[in-house]
Amino acid sequence: MFTGEEVVSLLEEMQISHVVTVPDSTLGVWQPAMAAASSIELVRVCREGEAWTVAAGLWLGKAKPLVVIQCTGLFESGDALRNTVRDFKLPLYALIGYRSYLNPSAGDTACTYTEPILNAWDVDYCLIDEPSKRNLIREHFDKCRSAREPGVSLIAEGKL
């Protein structure tokens, strides 16, 4: 939906210092542009649960991190998400790939559970399901940061 260069430009507007990620096949194509950006440190972790805790440590160190994972990684990392954003009350933000959202006939249960899981953890989110909604990411990020609350932009994946 977005090129790596478009994402880097957006993250620079948001003043993101670190991208903590376990890339999927869709969001992972952004990595070369992120790695080349002098203003963003790309931090690759092994598991999605680590992404939340590494981002938490960066936040506590006064950095401005962003978690970038796929929705199936969100499922895997629920306890780390709960701990960092609810127990420690850290206003972490994430871009989460919404696997198969644009392909409803795929029958992928990831679409069934993504939004209910975010609702269960009381994490505010916005859905980015077309390129024209790119600026909603920054607007939602700013809203969440102003409220000192966690947030997510769900990035629809599949054929557009």
C-alpha positions as CSV (number, residue, x, y, z in Angstrom):
1,M,0.0,0.0,0.0
2,F,2.9,2.3,0.8
3,T,6.5,2.4,-0.4
4,G,9.3,2.3,2.1
5,E,10.2,5.8,1.2
6,E,6.6,7.0,1.9
7,V,6.7,5.3,5.3
8,V,10.1,6.8,6.2
9,S,8.8,10.2,5.3
10,L,5.8,9.7,7.5
11,L,7.9,8.4,10.4
12,E,10.2,11.4,10.1
13,E,7.2,13.7,10.3
14,M,6.1,11.8,13.4
15,Q,9.7,12.2,14.8
16,I,10.0,8.4,15.4
17,S,13.5,7.6,16.6
18,H,13.4,3.7,16.5
19,V,11.4,1.2,14.6
20,V,11.2,-2.1,16.6
21,T,10.0,-4.9,14.3
22,V,9.5,-8.4,13.3
23,P,8.7,-7.9,9.6
24,D,6.1,-9.7,7.7
25,S,6.1,-10.2,3.9
26,T,4.1,-7.0,3.4
27,L,5.5,-4.6,6.0
28,G,9.0,-6.1,5.6
29,V,9.5,-4.4,2.2
30,W,9.8,-1.1,4.1
31,Q,13.0,-2.3,5.9
32,P,15.6,-1.2,3.3
33,A,14.3,2.3,3.4
34,M,14.1,2.4,7.2
35,A,17.6,1.0,7.5
36,A,18.9,3.7,5.1
37,A,17.2,6.5,7.0
38,S,19.7,8.4,9.1
39,S,17.0,9.6,11.5
40,I,15.6,6.2,12.3
41,E,17.2,3.3,14.1
42,L,15.9,-0.1,12.9
43,V,15.7,-2.6,15.7
44,R,15.0,-6.2,14.6
45,V,13.8,-8.6,17.3
46,C,13.1,-12.3,17.3
47,R,9.6,-12.4,18.6
48,E,6.8,-9.9,18.7
49,G,6.6,-10.0,22.5
50,E,10.2,-8.7,22.5
51,A,9.1,-5.8,20.3
52,W,6.8,-4.3,23.0
53,T,9.4,-4.7,25.8
54,V,12.3,-3.3,23.7
55,A,10.0,-0.3,22.7
56,A,9.2,0.1,26.4
57,G,12.8,0.3,27.3
58,L,13.4,2.8,24.5
59,W,10.5,4.9,25.7
60,L,11.7,4.9,29.2
61,G,15.1,6.1,27.9
62,K,13.3,9.1,26.3
63,A,13.3,7.7,22.7
64,K,10.3,7.8,20.5
65,P,9.9,4.2,19.3
66,L,7.3,2.6,17.0
67,V,6.4,-1.2,17.0
68,V,5.9,-2.6,13.5
69,I,4.5,-6.2,13.4
70,Q,1.8,-8.2,11.7
71,C,-1.6,-9.0,13.4
72,T,-0.6,-12.6,14.0
73,G,2.4,-11.3,16.0
74,L,0.0,-9.2,18.0
75,F,-1.8,-12.4,19.0
76,E,1.6,-13.9,20.1
77,S,2.6,-10.9,22.0
78,G,-0.6,-10.2,24.0
79,D,0.9,-10.5,27.5
80,A,3.9,-8.2,26.7
81,L,1.4,-5.7,25.2
82,R,-0.8,-5.9,28.3
83,N,2.2,-5.5,30.6
84,T,3.7,-2.5,28.8
85,V,0.6,-0.5,28.0
86,R,-1.7,-1.4,30.9
87,D,0.5,-2.3,33.9
88,F,3.3,0.2,33.1
89,K,0.9,2.6,31.4
90,L,3.4,3.4,28.5
91,P,1.8,5.1,25.5
92,L,3.4,2.9,22.9
93,Y,2.3,3.1,19.3
94,A,2.4,0.4,16.6
95,L,1.8,-0.1,12.9
96,I,0.2,-3.6,12.6
97,G,-0.2,-5.4,9.3
98,Y,-3.8,-6.6,9.1
99,R,-3.3,-9.8,7.2
100,S,-5.7,-10.7,4.5
101,Y,-8.0,-7.7,5.3
102,L,-8.2,-6.8,1.6
103,N,-8.9,-10.4,0.6
104,P,-12.1,-11.3,2.6
105,S,-12.6,-14.4,0.5
106,A,-9.3,-15.8,1.8
107,G,-11.1,-17.1,4.9
108,D,-8.2,-16.0,7.1
109,T,-9.2,-16.1,10.8
110,A,-6.6,-13.3,11.5
111,C,-9.3,-10.9,10.3
112,T,-11.8,-12.4,12.7
113,Y,-9.7,-11.7,15.8
114,T,-7.5,-8.7,15.2
115,E,-10.0,-5.9,16.2
116,P,-11.6,-7.8,19.1
117,I,-8.1,-8.4,20.6
118,L,-7.3,-4.7,20.4
119,N,-10.7,-3.9,21.9
120,A,-10.1,-6.5,24.7
121,W,-6.8,-4.7,25.6
122,D,-8.6,-1.3,25.3
123,V,-6.1,-0.1,22.6
124,D,-7.4,2.7,20.4
125,Y,-6.8,2.0,16.7
126,C,-7.5,3.3,13.3
127,L,-7.8,1.3,10.1
128,I,-5.8,2.3,7.1
129,D,-7.4,0.4,4.2
130,E,-6.4,2.6,1.3
131,P,-3.4,4.8,0.4
132,S,-5.5,8.0,0.7
133,K,-5.7,7.4,4.5
134,R,-1.9,7.7,5.0
135,N,-2.2,11.0,7.0
136,L,-4.6,9.3,9.4
137,I,-1.6,7.4,10.8
138,R,0.0,10.6,12.0
139,E,-3.3,12.1,13.2
140,H,-4.1,9.0,15.2
141,F,-0.5,8.9,16.6
142,D,-0.7,12.5,17.7
143,K,-4.1,12.0,19.3
144,C,-2.8,9.0,21.3
145,R,0.4,10.7,22.3
146,S,-1.6,13.8,23.5
147,A,-3.8,11.6,25.6
148,R,-0.8,9.6,26.8
149,E,-2.5,6.4,25.6
150,P,-1.3,3.5,23.5
151,G,-2.5,3.2,19.9
152,V,-2.3,1.2,16.7
153,S,-2.7,1.9,13.0
154,L,-3.9,-1.3,11.4
155,I,-2.5,-1.4,7.9
156,A,-4.7,-3.5,5.6
157,E,-2.8,-6.1,3.7
158,G,-3.7,-8.1,0.6
159,K,-4.6,-7.0,-2.9
160,L,-5.6,-3.4,-3.3
